[in-house]
Amino acid sequence: MDGHQVRVGVPYTRALTPSARLYSRLVVIKGFVEPEAFLEGARRQLDSMGIRGKPYLVDQPHVEQNNREQAHGSHSPFLRRTIRIRDKEIIGFALGVEELTAEESILLQERGIGGRRRFGCGVFVPATRG
């Protein structure tokens, strides 16, 4: 790959474990690129699966609390990420969901939300901090 080495380890499986808080590094919902609209789109997808947990956008670590209200445009206070697929740049956000029941947690880990999941988007894992 362009002169770089790639090392592949031995694959392993892990059972899904329920967690009250889950996190996805990048969720992409077509047509939703602004934080408020994106969060509403995520809420609708969770509702359609019967998941009552509360979605939240992950804050950018370097944006100070007192500057969050002033941040806008490309300087969103939330962790906005992109993925390039061929010649197209896809925009999404890091998303957490909290207050999940054990059943909701497993369901969300199994199904995920948003699109581009075969590229790793919308995959949820137990949150480790926050």
DSSP file (Angstrom, degrees, kcal/mol; ACC not computed):
  #  RESIDUE AA STRUCTURE BP1 BP2  ACC     N-H-->O    O-->H-N    N-H-->O    O-->H-N    TCO  KAPPA ALPHA  PHI   PSI    X-CA   Y-CA   Z-CA
    1    1 A M    >         0   0    0      0, 0.0     3,-2.2     0, 0.0     0, 0.0   0.000 360.0 360.0 360.0  93.6    0.0    0.0    0.0
    2    2 A D  T 3   -     0   0    0      1,-0.3     3,-0.1     0, 0.0     0, 0.0   0.824 360.0 -54.6  51.8  37.1    2.0    3.0   -1.3
    3    3 A G  T 3  S+     0   0    0      1,-0.3     2,-0.3     0, 0.0    -1,-0.3   0.496 109.8 124.2  80.6   3.1    5.2    1.5    0.1
    4    4 A H    <   -     0   0    0     -3,-2.2    -1,-0.3     1,-0.0     2,-0.3  -0.758  59.9-123.6 -98.1 143.8    3.8    1.1    3.6
    5    5 A Q        -     0   0    0     -2,-0.3     2,-0.5    -3,-0.1    -1,-0.0  -0.607  19.4-158.3 -82.7 144.7    3.8   -2.2    5.5
    6    6 A V        -     0   0    0     -2,-0.3     2,-0.5     2,-0.0    -2,-0.0  -0.993   3.2-160.9-122.9 128.5    0.5   -3.5    6.8
    7    7 A R        -     0   0    0     -2,-0.5     2,-0.5     0, 0.0    -2,-0.0  -0.936   2.2-161.7-112.3 128.1    0.6   -6.0    9.7
    8    8 A V        -     0   0    0     -2,-0.5     2,-0.1     3,-0.0    -2,-0.0  -0.935  10.6-152.5-111.2 126.8   -2.5   -8.2   10.3
    9    9 A G        -     0   0    0     -2,-0.5    -1,-0.0     1,-0.1     0, 0.0  -0.233  36.5 -73.1 -87.6 179.7   -2.9   -9.9   13.7
   10   10 A V        -     0   0    0      1,-0.1    -1,-0.1    -2,-0.1     2,-0.0  -0.600  55.4-121.7 -73.4 126.5   -4.7  -13.0   14.6
   11   11 A P        +     0   0    0      0, 0.0     2,-0.3     0, 0.0    -1,-0.1  -0.359  34.5 179.2 -70.6 151.6   -8.4  -12.4   14.6
   12   12 A Y        -     0   0    0     -2,-0.0     2,-0.3     2,-0.0     0, 0.0  -0.972  19.4-131.8-146.2 160.0  -10.5  -12.9   17.7
   13   13 A T        -     0   0    0     -2,-0.3     2,-0.4     0, 0.0     0, 0.0  -0.850  13.4-165.6-114.7 152.5  -14.1  -12.6   18.7
   14   14 A R        -     0   0    0     -2,-0.3     2,-0.1     3,-0.0     3,-0.0  -0.998  24.6-118.2-134.5 137.3  -15.6  -11.0   21.8
   15   15 A A        -     0   0    0     -2,-0.4     2,-0.2     1,-0.1     0, 0.0  -0.467  37.4-104.7 -70.4 145.4  -19.1  -11.3   23.1
   16   16 A L        -     0   0    0     -2,-0.1    -1,-0.1   109,-0.0    90,-0.1  -0.510  37.1-157.3 -68.6 138.1  -21.2   -8.2   23.2
   17   17 A T        -     0   0    0     -2,-0.2     2,-0.1    88,-0.1    92,-0.0  -0.967  17.9-115.1-120.7 135.8  -21.5   -6.9   26.7
   18   18 A P        +     0   0    0      0, 0.0     2,-0.3     0, 0.0    84,-0.1  -0.388  36.6 176.2 -68.0 144.5  -24.3   -4.6   27.9
   19   19 A S        -     0   0    0     82,-0.3    81,-0.1    83,-0.2     3,-0.0  -0.989  37.0-135.0-147.5 141.3  -23.3   -1.1   29.0
   20   20 A A  S    S+     0   0    0     -2,-0.3    80,-2.0     1,-0.1     2,-0.4   0.729  98.0  43.7 -68.9 -21.4  -25.5    1.8   30.0
   21   21 A R        -     0   0    0     77,-0.2   106,-2.4   106,-0.2     2,-0.3  -0.992  69.0-177.0-129.7 128.8  -23.3    4.1   27.8
   22   22 A L  E     -AB  97 126A   0     75,-2.7    75,-2.3    -2,-0.4     2,-0.3  -0.838   6.6-158.8-120.2 161.0  -22.2    3.4   24.3
   23   23 A Y  E     -AB  96 125A   0    102,-2.8   102,-2.4    -2,-0.3     2,-0.4  -0.996   7.9-164.7-141.2 140.8  -19.9    5.4   21.9
   24   24 A S  E     -A   95   0A   0     71,-2.7    71,-2.1    -2,-0.3     3,-0.2  -0.998  15.9-148.2-125.9 129.9  -19.4    5.5   18.2
   25   25 A R  E    S+     0   0A   0     -2,-0.4     2,-0.3    98,-0.4    -1,-0.1   0.846  87.4  11.0 -62.2 -35.9  -16.3    7.2   16.8
   26   26 A L  E     -     0   0A   0     94,-0.3    96,-3.3    97,-0.2     2,-0.4  -0.916  62.0-178.4-152.0 119.2  -18.2    8.2   13.6
   27   27 A V  E     -A   93   0A   0     66,-2.5    66,-1.8    -2,-0.3     2,-0.5  -0.974  11.4-162.8-115.7 132.0  -21.9    8.1   12.8
   28   28 A V  B     -E  115   0B   0     87,-0.5    87,-3.2    -2,-0.4     2,-0.5  -0.968   9.3-179.6-117.7 123.9  -23.0    9.2    9.3
   29   29 A I    >   -     0   0    0     -2,-0.5     3,-2.3     3,-0.5    12,-0.1  -0.969  36.0-115.7-123.9 113.9  -26.6   10.1    8.6
   30   30 A K  T 3  S+     0   0    0     -2,-0.5     3,-0.1     1,-0.3    62,-0.0  -0.178  97.0  11.7 -54.2 129.2  -27.2   11.2    5.0
   31   31 A G  T 3  S+     0   0    0      1,-0.1     2,-0.6     2,-0.0    -1,-0.3   0.393 103.1 102.3  86.7  -2.3  -28.4   14.8    4.7
   32   32 A F    <   +     0   0    0     -3,-2.3    -3,-0.5    59,-0.2    -1,-0.1  -0.878  26.5 138.2-119.0  98.9  -27.6   15.7    8.3
   33   33 A V        +     0   0    0     -2,-0.6    -1,-0.1    -5,-0.1    59,-0.1   0.442  50.8  82.9-119.1  -4.7  -24.3   17.6    8.7
   34   34 A E  S  > S-     0   0    0      1,-0.1     4,-2.9    42,-0.0     5,-0.2  -0.837  82.5-122.4-101.8 142.4  -25.3   20.3   11.3
   35   35 A P  H  > S+     0   0    0      0, 0.0     4,-2.5     0, 0.0     5,-0.2   0.869 106.1  44.5 -52.5 -49.7  -25.1   19.3   15.0
   36   36 A E  H  > S+     0   0    0      1,-0.2     4,-1.8     2,-0.2     5,-0.1   0.929 117.9  43.6 -65.7 -45.6  -28.7   20.0   16.0
   37   37 A A  H  > S+     0   0    0      2,-0.2     4,-2.4     1,-0.2    -1,-0.2   0.893 113.2  53.1 -65.8 -39.4  -30.3   18.3   12.9
   38   38 A F  H  X S+     0   0    0     -4,-2.9     4,-2.5     1,-0.2    -2,-0.2   0.927 107.8  50.3 -61.1 -45.7  -27.8   15.4   13.2
   39   39 A L  H  X S+     0   0    0     -4,-2.5     4,-2.2    -5,-0.2    -1,-0.2   0.886 110.8  49.6 -61.8 -39.1  -28.8   14.8   16.8
   40   40 A E  H  X S+     0   0    0     -4,-1.8     4,-2.2     2,-0.2    -1,-0.2   0.897 110.0  51.1 -66.5 -40.3  -32.5   14.8   15.9
   41   41 A G  H  X S+     0   0    0     -4,-2.4     4,-1.9     2,-0.2    -2,-0.2   0.892 110.5  49.0 -62.5 -39.9  -31.8   12.3   13.0
   42   42 A A  H  X S+     0   0    0     -4,-2.5     4,-2.4     2,-0.2    -2,-0.2   0.910 109.1  53.0 -64.9 -42.7  -30.0   10.0   15.5
   43   43 A R  H  X S+     0   0    0     -4,-2.2     4,-2.7     1,-0.2    -2,-0.2   0.908 108.1  50.8 -59.2 -43.1  -32.9   10.3   17.9
   44   44 A R  H  X S+     0   0    0     -4,-2.2     4,-2.1     1,-0.2    -1,-0.2   0.900 109.7  49.6 -63.0 -40.9  -35.4    9.3   15.2
   45   45 A Q  H  X S+     0   0    0     -4,-1.9     4,-0.8     2,-0.2    -1,-0.2   0.900 112.0  48.1 -66.5 -39.2  -33.3    6.2   14.3
   46   46 A L  H ><>S+     0   0    0     -4,-2.4     5,-2.6     1,-0.2     3,-1.0   0.926 110.5  52.0 -64.2 -44.1  -33.0    5.2   17.9
   47   47 A D  H ><5S+     0   0    0     -4,-2.7     3,-1.6     1,-0.3    -2,-0.2   0.890 103.2  58.3 -58.0 -40.4  -36.8    5.6   18.3
   48   48 A S  H 3<5S+     0   0    0     -4,-2.1    -1,-0.3     1,-0.3    -2,-0.2   0.739 108.5  46.1 -65.5 -21.0  -37.4    3.4   15.3
   49   49 A M  T <<5S-     0   0    0     -3,-1.0    -1,-0.3    -4,-0.8    -2,-0.2   0.419 119.1-110.7 -96.7  -0.6  -35.6    0.6   17.0
   50   50 A G  T < 5 +     0   0    0     -3,-1.6     2,-0.6    -4,-0.4    -3,-0.2   0.731  68.1 147.4  78.4  22.3  -37.4    1.2   20.3
   51   51 A I      < -     0   0    0     -5,-2.6    -1,-0.3    -6,-0.1    -2,-0.1  -0.832  27.6-175.9 -96.6 120.1  -34.3    2.5   22.1
   52   52 A R        +     0   0    0     -2,-0.6    -1,-0.1    -3,-0.1    -5,-0.1   0.396  41.2 123.5 -96.5   2.0  -35.1    5.1   24.7
   53   53 A G        -     0   0    0      1,-0.1    46,-0.2    -7,-0.1    47,-0.1  -0.113  68.1-106.5 -58.4 163.2  -31.5    6.0   25.6
   54   54 A K  E     -C   98   0A   0     44,-2.7    44,-2.5    -8,-0.0     2,-0.2  -0.845  28.3-148.2-101.3 116.6  -30.3    9.6   25.3
   55   55 A P  E     +C   97   0A   0      0, 0.0     2,-0.3     0, 0.0    42,-0.3  -0.532  19.4 178.9 -79.3 148.9  -28.0   10.4   22.3
   56   56 A Y  E     -C   96   0A   0     40,-2.7    40,-2.8    -2,-0.2     2,-0.3  -0.994  29.0-118.4-147.4 147.6  -25.4   13.2   22.7
   57   57 A L  E     -C   95   0A   0     -2,-0.3     2,-0.4    38,-0.2    38,-0.2  -0.662  36.1-115.7 -83.0 141.7  -22.7   14.6   20.5
   58   58 A V        -     0   0    0     36,-1.7    21,-3.5    -2,-0.3    36,-0.2  -0.645  29.6-122.9 -82.0 129.0  -19.2   14.3   21.9
   59   59 A D  B     -F   78   0C   0     -2,-0.4    19,-0.3    19,-0.3    -1,-0.1  -0.373  24.0-109.6 -68.6 146.3  -17.5   17.6   22.7
   60   60 A Q    >   -     0   0    0     17,-2.8     3,-1.1     1,-0.1    -1,-0.1  -0.641  26.5-136.3 -71.7 132.2  -14.2   18.4   21.1
   61   61 A P  T 3  S+     0   0    0      0, 0.0    -1,-0.1     0, 0.0    -2,-0.1   0.792  97.9  51.6 -65.0 -27.1  -11.6   18.2   23.8
   62   62 A H  T 3  S+     0   0    0      2,-0.1     2,-0.7    -3,-0.0    -2,-0.0   0.489  84.8  95.0 -92.7  -1.6   -9.8   21.4   22.9
   63   63 A V  S <  S-     0   0    0     -3,-1.1     5,-0.1    14,-0.2    13,-0.0  -0.809  77.1-129.7 -91.5 117.9  -12.8   23.7   22.8
   64   64 A E    >>  -     0   0    0     -2,-0.7     3,-1.5     1,-0.1     4,-0.6  -0.299  16.8-116.6 -67.0 149.2  -13.1   25.4   26.2
   65   65 A Q  G >4 S+     0   0    0      1,-0.3     3,-1.2     2,-0.2     4,-0.4   0.873 113.7  53.7 -54.6 -43.3  -16.5   25.3   27.9
   66   66 A N  G 34 S+     0   0    0      1,-0.3    -1,-0.3     2,-0.1     4,-0.2   0.652 109.1  50.1 -71.7 -12.7  -17.0   29.1   27.8
   67   67 A N  G <> S+     0   0    0     -3,-1.5     4,-1.3     1,-0.1     3,-0.4   0.464  84.1  90.9 -99.5  -2.6  -16.4   29.1   24.0
   68   68 A R  T << S+     0   0    0     -3,-1.2     3,-0.3    -4,-0.6    -2,-0.1   0.881  85.6  50.7 -62.4 -39.7  -18.9   26.3   23.1
   69   69 A E  T  4 S+     0   0    0     -4,-0.4    -1,-0.2     1,-0.2    -2,-0.1   0.814 112.1  48.0 -68.9 -28.2  -21.8   28.7   22.6
   70   70 A Q  T  4 S+     0   0    0     -3,-0.4    -1,-0.2    -4,-0.2    -2,-0.2   0.687  88.1 102.2 -85.8 -19.2  -19.7   30.9   20.2
   71   71 A A     <  +     0   0    0     -4,-1.3     2,-0.3    -3,-0.3     5,-0.1  -0.412  45.8 145.5 -69.7 138.6  -18.3   28.0   18.1
   72   72 A H    >   +     0   0    0      4,-0.1     3,-2.0    -2,-0.1     2,-0.1  -0.959  39.9  20.6-160.0 174.0  -20.0   27.6   14.7
   73   73 A G  T 3  S-     0   0    0     -2,-0.3     3,-0.5     1,-0.3    -2,-0.0  -0.359 130.2  -8.0  62.1-133.7  -19.3   26.6   11.1
   74   74 A S  T 3  S+     0   0    0      1,-0.3    -1,-0.3    -2,-0.1     2,-0.2   0.575 131.5  69.4 -73.3  -7.7  -16.2   24.5   10.7
   75   75 A H  S <  S+     0   0    0     -3,-2.0    -1,-0.3     2,-0.0    -2,-0.1  -0.338  72.3 168.9-105.4  50.5  -15.3   25.2   14.4
   76   76 A S        -     0   0    0     -3,-0.5     4,-0.2    -2,-0.2    -4,-0.1  -0.303  41.0-133.8 -60.7 142.7  -18.1   23.1   15.8
   77   77 A P  S    S+     0   0    0      0, 0.0   -17,-2.8     0, 0.0     2,-0.3   0.594  87.4  77.5 -73.0  -7.4  -17.9   22.5   19.6
   78   78 A F  B    S-F   59   0C   0    -19,-0.3     2,-1.3   -10,-0.1   -19,-0.3  -0.708  99.7 -95.9-105.2 155.7  -18.6   18.9   18.8
   79   79 A L        -     0   0    0    -21,-3.5    15,-2.4    -2,-0.3     2,-0.5  -0.537  47.3-176.1 -73.4  94.7  -16.3   16.2   17.4
   80   80 A R  E     -D   93   0A   0     -2,-1.3     2,-0.3    13,-0.2    13,-0.3  -0.803   4.5-176.0 -94.6 130.7  -17.1   16.3   13.7
   81   81 A R  E     -D   92   0A   0     11,-2.2    11,-2.8    -2,-0.5     2,-0.3  -0.875  11.0-153.7-127.0 159.8  -15.3   13.7   11.6
   82   82 A T  E     -D   91   0A   0     -2,-0.3     2,-0.4     9,-0.2     9,-0.2  -0.919   3.0-160.3-129.8 157.6  -15.0   12.9    8.0
   83   83 A I  E     -D   90   0A   0      7,-2.1     7,-3.2    -2,-0.3     2,-0.6  -0.998  16.1-139.7-134.8 135.6  -14.3    9.8    5.9
   84   84 A R  E     -D   89   0A   0     -2,-0.4     2,-0.5     5,-0.2     5,-0.2  -0.857  17.8-176.9 -99.8 123.2  -13.2    9.9    2.3
   85   85 A I  E >   -D   88   0A   0      3,-2.9     3,-2.2    -2,-0.6     2,-0.3  -0.965  65.9 -49.5-122.1 112.7  -14.7    7.3    0.1
   86   86 A R  T 3  S-     0   0    0     -2,-0.5    -2,-0.0     1,-0.3     0, 0.0  -0.475 123.8 -22.4  55.5-117.0  -13.3    7.5   -3.4
   87   87 A D  T 3  S+     0   0    0     -2,-0.3     2,-0.4    -3,-0.1    -1,-0.3   0.237 120.5  93.7-104.5  14.7  -13.5   11.1   -4.3
   88   88 A K  E <   - D   0  85A   0     -3,-2.2    -3,-2.9     2,-0.0     2,-0.6  -0.899  62.3-146.8-114.9 135.0  -16.3   12.0   -1.9
   89   89 A E  E     - D   0  84A   0     -2,-0.4     2,-0.4    -5,-0.2    -5,-0.2  -0.883  15.4-157.8-100.5 122.5  -15.9   13.3    1.6
   90   90 A I  E     - D   0  83A   0     -7,-3.2    -7,-2.1    -2,-0.6     2,-0.4  -0.856   6.6-148.3-104.3 131.9  -18.6   12.1    4.0
   91   91 A I  E     + D   0  82A   0     -2,-0.4   -62,-0.4    -9,-0.2     2,-0.3  -0.809  29.8 141.6-104.8 138.7  -19.3   14.2    7.2
   92   92 A G  E     - D   0  81A   0    -11,-2.8   -11,-2.2    -2,-0.4     2,-0.3  -0.860  35.3-115.5-153.7-170.8  -20.5   12.7   10.5
   93   93 A F  E     -AD  27  80A   0    -66,-1.8   -66,-2.5   -13,-0.3     2,-0.4  -0.944  26.1-106.4-135.3 154.2  -20.1   13.1   14.2
   94   94 A A  E     -     0   0A   0    -15,-2.4   -36,-1.7    -2,-0.3     2,-0.4  -0.689  48.4-165.3 -73.9 134.1  -18.8   11.1   17.2
   95   95 A L  E     -AC  24  57A   0    -71,-2.1   -71,-2.7    -2,-0.4     2,-0.3  -0.979  17.1-168.9-133.5 136.9  -21.9   10.1   19.1
   96   96 A G  E     -AC  23  56A   0    -40,-2.8   -40,-2.7    -2,-0.4     2,-0.4  -0.876   5.9-159.4-116.0 155.0  -22.7    8.7   22.5
   97   97 A V  E     -AC  22  55A   0    -75,-2.3   -75,-2.7    -2,-0.3     2,-0.2  -0.992  16.7-177.9-133.7 127.3  -25.9    7.2   23.8
   98   98 A E  E     + C   0  54A   0    -44,-2.5   -44,-2.7    -2,-0.4   -77,-0.2  -0.706  53.6  44.0-121.4 172.3  -26.5    7.0   27.6
   99   99 A E  S    S+     0   0    0    -79,-0.3     2,-0.3    -2,-0.2    -1,-0.2   0.880  75.2 161.3  61.6  42.0  -29.1    5.7   29.9
  100  100 A L        -     0   0    0    -80,-2.0    -1,-0.2    -3,-0.2     2,-0.1  -0.671  37.2-130.8 -91.8 145.6  -29.5    2.4   28.0
  101  101 A T     >  -     0   0    0     -2,-0.3     4,-2.5     1,-0.1   -82,-0.3  -0.445  34.3-103.6 -79.8 168.1  -31.0   -0.8   29.3
  102  102 A A  H  > S+     0   0    0      1,-0.2     4,-2.1     2,-0.2     5,-0.2   0.911 123.6  48.5 -60.0 -42.2  -29.1   -4.0   28.9
  103  103 A E  H  > S+     0   0    0      1,-0.2     4,-2.3     2,-0.2    -1,-0.2   0.914 112.0  48.1 -65.6 -43.3  -31.4   -5.0   26.0
  104  104 A E  H  > S+     0   0    0      1,-0.2     4,-2.6     2,-0.2     5,-0.2   0.895 110.0  53.8 -63.6 -39.9  -31.2   -1.6   24.3
  105  105 A S  H  X S+     0   0    0     -4,-2.5     4,-2.1     2,-0.2    -2,-0.2   0.929 110.6  44.4 -61.2 -47.6  -27.4   -1.7   24.6
  106  106 A I  H  X S+     0   0    0     -4,-2.1     4,-2.2     2,-0.2    -1,-0.2   0.915 113.1  52.0 -64.3 -42.9  -27.0   -5.1   22.9
  107  107 A L  H  X S+     0   0    0     -4,-2.3     4,-2.6     1,-0.2     5,-0.4   0.915 110.7  47.4 -59.9 -44.5  -29.5   -4.1   20.2
  108  108 A L  H  X S+     0   0    0     -4,-2.6     4,-2.1     1,-0.2    16,-0.4   0.879 111.8  50.2 -67.1 -37.7  -27.6   -0.9   19.4
  109  109 A Q  H  < S+     0   0    0     -4,-2.1    -1,-0.2    -5,-0.2    -2,-0.2   0.869 114.1  46.1 -66.9 -35.0  -24.3   -2.8   19.3
  110  110 A E  H  < S+     0   0    0     -4,-2.2    -2,-0.2    -5,-0.2    -1,-0.2   0.924 128.5  21.9 -71.6 -44.7  -25.8   -5.4   17.0
  111  111 A R  H  < S-     0   0    0     -4,-2.6    -3,-0.2    -5,-0.2    -2,-0.2   0.840  83.7-168.0 -95.8 -38.0  -27.5   -3.0   14.6
  112  112 A G     <  -     0   0    0     -4,-2.1     2,-0.3    -5,-0.4    11,-0.2  -0.107  22.7-104.0  68.4-179.6  -25.7    0.4   14.9
  113  113 A I        +     0   0    0      9,-1.0   -85,-0.3     2,-0.1   -71,-0.1  -0.927  69.9  26.3-137.9 166.0  -27.3    3.5   13.3
  114  114 A G  S    S-     0   0    0     -2,-0.3   -85,-0.2   -87,-0.1     3,-0.2  -0.215  84.6 -66.7  78.0-170.8  -26.6    5.6   10.3
  115  115 A G  B    S+E   28   0B   0    -87,-3.2   -87,-0.5     1,-0.2    -2,-0.1  -0.401  97.1  52.8-108.7-175.6  -25.0    4.6    7.0
  116  116 A R    > > +     0   0    0     -2,-0.1     5,-1.8     1,-0.1     3,-1.4   0.779  57.5 149.8  59.9  31.8  -21.6    3.5    5.8
  117  117 A R  G > 5 +     0   0    0      1,-0.3     3,-2.1     3,-0.2    -1,-0.1   0.811  64.8  64.0 -67.0 -28.3  -21.4    0.7    8.4
  118  118 A R  G 3 5S+     0   0    0      1,-0.3    -1,-0.3     2,-0.1    -2,-0.1   0.682 102.0  52.5 -69.1 -11.6  -19.3   -1.5    6.2
  119  119 A F  G < 5S-     0   0    0     -3,-1.4    -1,-0.3     2,-0.1    -2,-0.2   0.294 131.2 -97.0 -99.1   7.1  -16.7    1.3    6.4
  120  120 A G  T X 5S+     0   0    0     -3,-2.1     3,-0.7     1,-0.3   -94,-0.3   0.491  79.6 137.4  94.1   4.5  -16.9    1.2   10.2
  121  121 A C  T 3 < +     0   0    0     -5,-1.8    -1,-0.3     1,-0.2   -94,-0.2  -0.577  64.7  18.1 -83.9 147.1  -19.3    4.1   10.7
  122  122 A G  T 3  S+     0   0    0    -96,-3.3    -9,-1.0     1,-0.2     2,-0.5   0.633  83.5 140.4  73.3  15.0  -22.2    3.8   13.2
  123  123 A V    <   -     0   0    0     -3,-0.7   -98,-0.4   -97,-0.4     2,-0.4  -0.806  39.0-150.9 -92.3 127.5  -20.6    0.9   15.1
  124  124 A F        +     0   0    0     -2,-0.5  -100,-0.2   -16,-0.4   -28,-0.1  -0.800  18.2 175.3-107.5 141.9  -21.1    1.3   18.9
  125  125 A V  E     -B   23   0A   0   -102,-2.4  -102,-2.8    -2,-0.4     3,-0.1  -0.916  47.1 -76.2-133.0 158.7  -18.9    0.0   21.7
  126  126 A P  E     -B   22   0A   0      0, 0.0  -104,-0.3     0, 0.0     2,-0.2  -0.334  53.2-114.9 -57.2 135.0  -19.1    0.5   25.5
  127  127 A A        -     0   0    0   -106,-2.4  -106,-0.2   -30,-0.2  -107,-0.1  -0.520  24.1-164.4 -73.1 137.8  -17.9    4.0   26.5
  128  128 A T        +     0   0    0     -2,-0.2     2,-0.3     1,-0.1    -1,-0.1   0.608  64.8   8.5-101.0 -14.7  -14.8    4.0   28.6
  129  129 A R              0   0    0      1,-0.1    -1,-0.1     0, 0.0     0, 0.0  -0.927 360.0 360.0-152.6 176.6  -14.8    7.5   30.0
  130  130 A G              0   0    0     -2,-0.3    -1,-0.1    -3,-0.1    -2,-0.0   0.399 360.0 360.0 102.4 360.0  -16.9   10.7   30.3
